[in-house]
Amino acid sequence: MSVAPDTTGAFAHALGAAVSRVHLPGSAGYAELTATYNLCTRLTPLAVVEAQTVHDVAAAVRVAGEHGVPVGVQSTGHGPWATMAGAVLVATRGLDGVMVDPVSRIARIGAGVRWSAVIEAAAPHGLAPLCGSSPSVGVVGLLTGGGHGPLARTYGLSADRVLSFDVVTGDGVLRRASATENPDLYWGLRGGKGTLGIVTGLELELVRQPEVYAGALWFDAPDIPAVVRTWAAWSRLLPDEGTTSVAVMRLPAMPGVPPMLAGRTTVSVRFAWTGDPVVGEELLRAIRSVAAPLVDLVALRPYAEIGLVHADPEDPMPAVETHLLLEELDADAVERLLELVGPDAVTAQLMVEVRRLGGAVTTPLRGRTVFPHRDAQWTVLAVGLGVPETADVVGADARRIVDGLAPWRRPGALPNFHAGSGPDWAREVFGQDGARRLREVSLRYDPDGVLLGSRNVRDLPVGHPTVGATDEELVLGA
């Protein structure tokens, strides 16, 4: 669905009359609010609504629906999946309120809030919001994609801690979604990305974790084979109090990269331990004993420093990301991984990370969600620079890695790691049944297909497993 050229002026006029702030192409506000952290994706919507209130969001969706214009959403600029050409972009970063109740351990969070703000508000009370690897990303984006954070094996998916959402659905109505109110939306918002609505706020349960034994160890290129082999065997035996990953890195000399790591091939072992730090230190001795690390940042530290585990870059960059799940990481898989990206390999990737999943992620905390890959145990993420001069090379190299790991690959992908759109993407990240159920819920609340996110499931064939599904079935995944 797209707006006809002769109605563009009428649409812009109606939009300007209905909401607080509208920015059109060529304006400073438009440029600022369409900026993304992945410079490979440039947003080109018809207009940007800078939402000041939830009513702006609802009004923008209603007006867009009346004029046949689709609606996209962006908060912090992380994770864009479409250019939004021919659509109106609702920017929610102005909905930036945060309130923490230390007694109930519940945070009330607006759609424009980054994890760093919630961490700061919760820290004085010894409470921890279960963020992802980077505290600089938006809360809503991570939670609607599930959320595998640095403490995931202990506490499960970050989305499992959501108590309720405030969401504007495609019919322009503001609704509350929880286990008892609109449970079909609650089921689909926890892992369904932007399929079912524009989240304007949420209530999140915090955990009591004032400190963690956490950080990263970095080893030089000659030590990579021994470190990766040891880590693969060690991580299998790690109790659920520990969450970990290993990443082979080829970082260029650039601002933000420590000199001892720049321009060389290294391997980083990321580790976060929620239990007794003495036990965590003893467990990590198996990794520390492999070789002398170049850098050792693992220590007992406030949860507010959780971002040091992955040390994700905070500045925008052009990135090409490739993600897959593995059924197994046995000895043969480890050797193949070392052949593909180890110190002697020729690769265009800046980073290839393997995360150990499992633990508490496998058990839903508040009923089933659309997130279908809870039992996955291993995930691989490759990241390369997407500048025009190298983009084709990086993409071909990523395919080489994927093909090389094919014998161990597991079908499916995690929503927050797998960029894309369309029915095939939806089936991969939500599963066949989950995608069809999302379609049914979308048809209830967005009958005209106004939301761009709904397009990923609207073209799916209608199958018998979901036709006439009840709310209870949608929540329970029956």
Number of C-alpha atoms within 10 A of each C-alpha: 12 11 16 13 8 8 12 15 11 12 21 20 12 16 25 16 13 18 20 17 15 22 20 16 14 8 9 10 16 22 15 10 22 25 19 21 19 19 17 18 17 17 21 20 21 20 22 28 25 25 24 17 14 22 18 20 29 25 21 28 29 23 20 24 20 14 18 19 25 27 27 25 23 23 27 24 20 17 20 23 15 16 14 21 16 18 25 27 29 26 23 28 22 16 20 17 15 18 14 20 14 16 7 9 18 21 22 18 25 26 29 26 24 25 22 20 17 26 22 15 20 27 18 12 16 18 25 25 27 32 29 25 19 22 23 20 23 26 30 28 24 26 27 23 24 28 28 26 20 27 29 27 26 21 22 26 30 28 27 24 22 23 18 22 27 21 26 24 25 31 20 23 18 20 17 19 22 21 15 10 13 14 19 28 29 29 28 29 32 27 29 29 25 22 28 28 33 31 28 26 25 22 19 24 23 24 16 15 17 17 21 24 23 31 25 22 22 26 23 21 18 15 17 23 18 12 24 25 15 14 21 20 14 14 17 14 10 18 15 20 18 24 26 25 24 25 23 26 27 23 17 14 14 10 9 10 13 12 12 13 20 17 15 15 21 25 30 26 27 24 25 26 30 22 17 12 16 10 11 23 17 11 17 18 10 13 19 18 10 16 14 14 18 14 15 15 15 21 17 20 15 16 23 23 16 27 19 18 23 21 14 12 11 12 10 14 15 18 20 22 20 21 21 21 22 21 15 17 21 14 12 11 18 19 15 15 20 18 16 20 20 23 22 12 11 11 21 20 24 19 23 26 20 25 21 24 24 21 22 19 26 17 16 16 16 15 13 20 25 28 26 23 19 18 14 21 20 19 23 22 18 26 21 24 22 20 15 10 9 12 18 13 17 25 19 13 19 24 13 14 21 19 11 16 21 13 12 16 19 17 14 22 24 24 24 20 19 19 18 15 15 15 18 15 19 26 19 18 27 26 20 17 16 24 27 26 27 28 25 22 22 27 17 15 18 22 13 16 21 26 29 24 26 27 20 22 26 21 12 17 10 13 11 9 11 20 12 9 15 12 15 12 14 24 21 15 17 11
